[in-house]
Amino acid sequence: MRRLVLVLTLGALCAGCGAVDWLRGKPEGRSESAQLLARADELVRQGQPGSARDLYAQIAAMPERDALRARALYNLARLYVDPSSGLRDYRAAKLAFERLLTGYPRGEWEPDARAWQAALVELVAREAELAARQAELTMREAETLRLRSEAAKLGADLQRLKRIELNLERRR
């Protein structure tokens, strides 16, 4: 009899533990944020960073301030700095890391976020400098084309004046 009670008790305990794992593994057992985050992570693994970015942004916009939102912000920022994602946007990454540091100053991603933010400040400054130099280069190239055109006109005018002078000398 004792053995039967022991076997039944162990059976019930195992069934209960199995049900907890089963419920935890089911999407209905997780919050909407957790489901979206898992889907976004899966999209990144499948090579669909654009769709993942949209889901991460959706989670980051949710009002809950929890670890899932912090992780979504971190993953969103990392997508923006990942050259293989095709979404490279240092300004957006910098803003996402700023939001992460502002909302979760003592979070687990704080050291990484601070390091990325420092690097991105430098990169954004370099991008601005590069854009200014490219604008200056475009202006100078346009000026060079204008001057070449003017030089060609002056050369043609000079040739015309030489012909006129030769014609005048022949008439004399």
BANUVEX-486665 format. One record per residue (C-alpha): residue number from 1; residue in three letters; z, x, y. Coordinates in steps of 0.02 Angstrom, whole numbers, always signed. Each point is the difference from the previous one (the first is absolute). Example, Ala and Ser with C-alpha at 12.3 -4.5 7.8 and 13.67 -1.06 7.14 Angstrom:
! residues 2
[pt 1, 'ALA', [+390, +615, -225]];
[pt 2, 'SER', [-33, +69, +172]];
//
This chain:
! residues 172
[pt 1, 'MET', [+0, +0, +0]];
[pt 2, 'ARG', [+44, +140, +121]];
[pt 3, 'ARG', [-166, +83, -37]];
[pt 4, 'LEU', [-93, -161, +36]];
[pt 5, 'VAL', [+88, -19, +168]];
[pt 6, 'LEU', [-35, +183, +40]];
[pt 7, 'VAL', [-184, -16, -47]];
[pt 8, 'LEU', [-19, -160, +102]];
[pt 9, 'THR', [+88, +78, +150]];
[pt 10, 'LEU', [-110, +155, -7]];
[pt 11, 'GLY', [-154, -109, -19]];
[pt 12, 'ALA', [+47, -104, +152]];
[pt 13, 'LEU', [+36, +158, +101]];
[pt 14, 'CYS', [-167, +77, -46]];
[pt 15, 'ALA', [-92, -161, +40]];
[pt 16, 'GLY', [+87, -10, +170]];
[pt 17, 'CYS', [-43, +180, +43]];
[pt 18, 'GLY', [-179, -28, -53]];
[pt 19, 'ALA', [-12, -155, +109]];
[pt 20, 'VAL', [+64, +95, +152]];
[pt 21, 'ASP', [-134, +134, -22]];
[pt 22, 'TRP', [-130, -135, -30]];
[pt 23, 'LEU', [+49, -92, +161]];
[pt 24, 'ARG', [+4, +161, +99]];
[pt 25, 'GLY', [-174, +46, -61]];
[pt 26, 'LYS', [-73, -168, +48]];
[pt 27, 'PRO', [-73, -14, +175]];
[pt 28, 'GLU', [+98, -161, +29]];
[pt 29, 'GLY', [+160, +101, -16]];
[pt 30, 'ARG', [-45, +112, +147]];
[pt 31, 'SER', [-8, -36, +185]];
[pt 32, 'GLU', [-165, -27, +90]];
[pt 33, 'SER', [+19, +170, +84]];
[pt 34, 'ALA', [+27, +86, -167]];
[pt 35, 'GLN', [-153, -85, -75]];
[pt 36, 'LEU', [-109, +48, +150]];
[pt 37, 'LEU', [+65, +178, -3]];
[pt 38, 'ALA', [-37, +18, -186]];
[pt 39, 'ARG', [-174, -71, +28]];
[pt 40, 'ALA', [-32, +119, +147]];
[pt 41, 'ASP', [+58, +150, -103]];
[pt 42, 'GLU', [-117, -55, -140]];
[pt 43, 'LEU', [-145, -16, +122]];
[pt 44, 'VAL', [+30, +178, +59]];
[pt 45, 'ARG', [-4, +61, -180]];
[pt 46, 'GLN', [-162, -97, -27]];
[pt 47, 'GLY', [-81, +84, +150]];
[pt 48, 'GLN', [+3, -150, +118]];
[pt 49, 'PRO', [+96, +68, +150]];
[pt 50, 'GLY', [-69, -130, +122]];
[pt 51, 'SER', [+72, -146, -97]];
[pt 52, 'ALA', [+162, +96, -29]];
[pt 53, 'ARG', [+14, +35, +188]];
[pt 54, 'ASP', [-13, -187, +35]];
[pt 55, 'LEU', [+139, -39, -123]];
[pt 56, 'TYR', [+112, +139, +65]];
[pt 57, 'ALA', [-26, -63, +178]];
[pt 58, 'GLN', [+41, -177, -56]];
[pt 59, 'ILE', [+164, +60, -78]];
[pt 60, 'ALA', [+42, +105, +153]];
[pt 61, 'ALA', [-24, -153, +110]];
[pt 62, 'MET', [+125, -104, -100]];
[pt 63, 'PRO', [+166, -35, +85]];
[pt 64, 'GLU', [+108, +70, -141]];
[pt 65, 'ARG', [+66, +173, +37]];
[pt 66, 'ASP', [+23, +68, -174]];
[pt 67, 'ALA', [-49, +149, -107]];
[pt 68, 'LEU', [-163, -84, -50]];
[pt 69, 'ARG', [-55, -13, +181]];
[pt 70, 'ALA', [+48, +182, +29]];
[pt 71, 'ARG', [-100, +53, -151]];
[pt 72, 'ALA', [-149, -103, +58]];
[pt 73, 'LEU', [+7, +83, +172]];
[pt 74, 'TYR', [+9, +172, -80]];
[pt 75, 'ASN', [-145, -35, -119]];
[pt 76, 'LEU', [-102, -74, +142]];
[pt 77, 'ALA', [+26, +155, +107]];
[pt 78, 'ARG', [-44, +113, -147]];
[pt 79, 'LEU', [-162, -98, -27]];
[pt 80, 'TYR', [-47, +35, +180]];
[pt 81, 'VAL', [+22, +188, -21]];
[pt 82, 'ASP', [-79, +13, -173]];
[pt 83, 'PRO', [-176, +70, +22]];
[pt 84, 'SER', [-57, -70, -167]];
[pt 85, 'SER', [+42, -178, +50]];
[pt 86, 'GLY', [-137, -10, +131]];
[pt 87, 'LEU', [+124, -82, +119]];
[pt 88, 'ARG', [+50, +155, +96]];
[pt 89, 'ASP', [+80, -55, +163]];
[pt 90, 'TYR', [+131, +119, +66]];
[pt 91, 'ARG', [+53, -115, +142]];
[pt 92, 'ALA', [+33, -145, -118]];
[pt 93, 'ALA', [+93, +116, -119]];
[pt 94, 'LYS', [+107, +64, +143]];
[pt 95, 'LEU', [+43, -179, +51]];
[pt 96, 'ALA', [+43, -47, -180]];
[pt 97, 'PHE', [+115, +151, -17]];
[pt 98, 'GLU', [+80, -44, +168]];
[pt 99, 'ARG', [+32, -178, -60]];
[pt 100, 'LEU', [+75, +70, -160]];
[pt 101, 'LEU', [+115, +118, +94]];
[pt 102, 'THR', [+50, -134, +125]];
[pt 103, 'GLY', [+35, -133, -130]];
[pt 104, 'TYR', [+75, +114, -132]];
[pt 105, 'PRO', [+72, +154, +88]];
[pt 106, 'ARG', [+105, +53, -150]];
[pt 107, 'GLY', [-121, -55, -136]];
[pt 108, 'GLU', [-55, +103, -148]];
[pt 109, 'TRP', [-167, +39, +83]];
[pt 110, 'GLU', [+75, +61, +164]];
[pt 111, 'PRO', [-29, +188, -28]];
[pt 112, 'ASP', [-180, -26, -55]];
[pt 113, 'ALA', [-33, -123, +140]];
[pt 114, 'ARG', [+68, +121, +131]];
[pt 115, 'ALA', [-105, +143, -68]];
[pt 116, 'TRP', [-156, -108, -4]];
[pt 117, 'GLN', [+35, -65, +175]];
[pt 118, 'ALA', [+16, +176, +70]];
[pt 119, 'ALA', [-163, +53, -82]];
[pt 120, 'LEU', [-88, -158, +58]];
[pt 121, 'VAL', [+55, +24, +181]];
[pt 122, 'GLU', [-89, +168, -6]];
[pt 123, 'LEU', [-153, -73, -88]];
[pt 124, 'VAL', [-15, -144, +123]];
[pt 125, 'ALA', [+9, +123, +145]];
[pt 126, 'ARG', [-135, +108, -81]];
[pt 127, 'GLU', [-109, -153, -29]];
[pt 128, 'ALA', [+16, -48, +184]];
[pt 129, 'GLU', [-44, +177, +51]];
[pt 130, 'LEU', [-149, -1, -118]];
[pt 131, 'ALA', [-61, -166, +70]];
[pt 132, 'ALA', [+12, +68, +177]];
[pt 133, 'ARG', [-98, +155, -47]];
[pt 134, 'GLN', [-132, -103, -89]];
[pt 135, 'ALA', [-20, -108, +155]];
[pt 136, 'GLU', [-18, +157, +106]];
[pt 137, 'LEU', [-127, +71, -122]];
[pt 138, 'THR', [-101, -161, +6]];
[pt 139, 'MET', [+1, +7, +190]];
[pt 140, 'ARG', [-57, +181, +0]];
[pt 141, 'GLU', [-137, -35, -126]];
[pt 142, 'ALA', [-65, -141, +112]];
[pt 143, 'GLU', [+5, +118, +150]];
[pt 144, 'THR', [-93, +133, -101]];
[pt 145, 'LEU', [-137, -126, -43]];
[pt 146, 'ARG', [-13, -51, +182]];
[pt 147, 'LEU', [-14, +181, +57]];
[pt 148, 'ARG', [-131, +40, -132]];
[pt 149, 'SER', [-102, -149, +56]];
[pt 150, 'GLU', [+16, +55, +181]];
[pt 151, 'ALA', [-50, +179, -47]];
[pt 152, 'ALA', [-154, -66, -91]];
[pt 153, 'LYS', [-48, -102, +154]];
[pt 154, 'LEU', [+25, +151, +113]];
[pt 155, 'GLY', [-106, +107, -118]];
[pt 156, 'ALA', [-139, -130, +6]];
[pt 157, 'ASP', [+14, -9, +190]];
[pt 158, 'LEU', [-10, +190, +10]];
[pt 159, 'GLN', [-156, +3, -107]];
[pt 160, 'ARG', [-78, -136, +109]];
[pt 161, 'LEU', [+42, +97, +158]];
[pt 162, 'LYS', [-78, +159, -74]];
[pt 163, 'ARG', [-161, -94, -37]];
[pt 164, 'ILE', [-3, -72, +175]];
[pt 165, 'GLU', [+26, +173, +74]];
[pt 166, 'LEU', [-141, +72, -107]];
[pt 167, 'ASN', [-116, -140, +54]];
[pt 168, 'LEU', [+43, +31, +183]];
[pt 169, 'GLU', [-35, +187, -18]];
[pt 170, 'ARG', [-169, -35, -81]];
[pt 171, 'ARG', [-50, -112, +144]];
[pt 172, 'ARG', [+37, +134, +129]];
//
